[in-house]
C-alpha cells in the first residue's frame, strides 16, 4: 500500500470510531423520570429529552412564548428543527397538561 492509501484508511477508521462514540453518547442520554410539560419546562428541563439539545430547547421555549403555549404535543412540529421523525424521540416523554410540569433532574 502506498502512504496515501494508508493515511486514507487510517483517517477513515478514526472518523468511524469518533462518529460511533458520538452516537453512543447521544443514545445514552437518560430519559426524564416524569413527563416534561412543554408549556412550563425550562430550557434545561427540555434538554433532558431525547433528541433535544440546547438550541432546539431554546427554540421550543421561544415558540411557546410567541404562540401562547402548546395545545398538543403535535404542535411541536411547528418549531423549526422538529419534523415527524425527530418528534418521535421526545414525544413519549412530553405533555402539555398540568401536573407533570417538571422532569426529575439527575444532574
C-alpha positions in Angstrom: 0.0 0.0 0.0 1.1 3.5 -0.7 1.4 6.1 2.1 -1.6 8.0 0.7 -3.8 4.9 0.8 -2.6 4.0 4.4 -3.3 7.6 5.5 -6.8 7.5 3.9 -7.7 4.2 5.5 -6.3 5.4 8.9 -8.4 8.6 8.7 -11.5 6.6 7.8 -11.0 4.4 10.8 -10.5 7.4 13.1 -13.6 9.1 11.8 -15.7 6.0 12.1 -14.7 5.5 15.7 -15.2 9.1 16.6 -18.6 9.1 14.9 -19.7 6.0 16.7 -18.7 7.4 20.1 -20.8 10.5 19.4 -23.8 8.4 18.6 -23.3 6.2 21.6 -23.2 9.3 23.9 -26.4 10.6 22.4 -28.2 7.3 22.8 -27.1 7.0 26.4 -29.0 10.2 27.4 -31.3 9.3 30.3 -34.9 10.0 29.8 -36.8 12.1 32.3 -38.4 10.2 35.2 -41.7 12.1 34.7 -43.2 13.6 31.6 -42.0 17.1 30.8 -44.6 19.8 30.3 -43.5 21.7 27.2 -45.7 24.6 28.3 -43.8 25.2 31.6 -40.4 23.5 31.3 -37.2 25.4 31.4 -34.6 25.1 28.6 -32.6 22.8 30.9 -35.5 20.5 31.5 -36.2 20.3 27.8 -32.6 19.4 27.2 -33.2 16.2 29.2 -35.5 15.0 26.5 -34.1 12.5 23.9 -33.2 14.3 20.7 -33.3 17.8 22.2 -30.2 19.9 22.6 -29.6 23.4 23.8 -30.5 25.2 20.5 -33.7 23.2 20.0 -34.8 23.6 23.6 -34.4 27.4 23.2 -36.5 27.3 20.1 -39.2 25.4 21.9 -39.3 28.0 24.6 -39.3 30.8 22.1 -42.1 29.3 20.1 -44.1 28.8 23.3 -43.7 32.4 24.3 -44.7 33.7 20.9 -47.7 31.4 20.4 -49.1 31.4 23.9 -48.3 27.7 24.5 -48.8 24.3 23.0 -52.3 22.8 22.8 -51.0 19.4 21.8 -47.6 17.6 21.5 -48.1 17.5 17.8 -47.8 21.3 17.7 -44.1 20.8 18.4 -43.9 20.2 14.6 -44.3 24.0 14.2 -40.9 24.5 15.9 -38.1 25.0 13.5 -35.9 21.8 13.5 -38.6 19.4 14.5 -40.1 17.1 11.9 -42.2 14.0 12.0 -39.2 11.7 12.5 -37.4 13.9 15.1 -40.6 14.3 17.1 -40.7 10.5 17.7 -37.8 10.6 20.2 -39.1 13.2 22.7 -42.9 12.8 22.2 -43.5 9.9 24.6 -41.8 12.0 27.3 -43.7 15.2 26.9 -47.1 16.6 27.9 -49.0 19.8 27.5 -51.2 19.2 30.5 -50.8 20.1 34.2 -49.5 18.0 37.0 -46.3 16.8 35.2 -44.5 20.1 34.6 -41.1 19.1 35.8 -38.6 16.4 34.9 -36.7 14.7 37.6 -33.2 16.0 37.1 -30.3 13.7 37.7 -27.7 16.5 37.2 
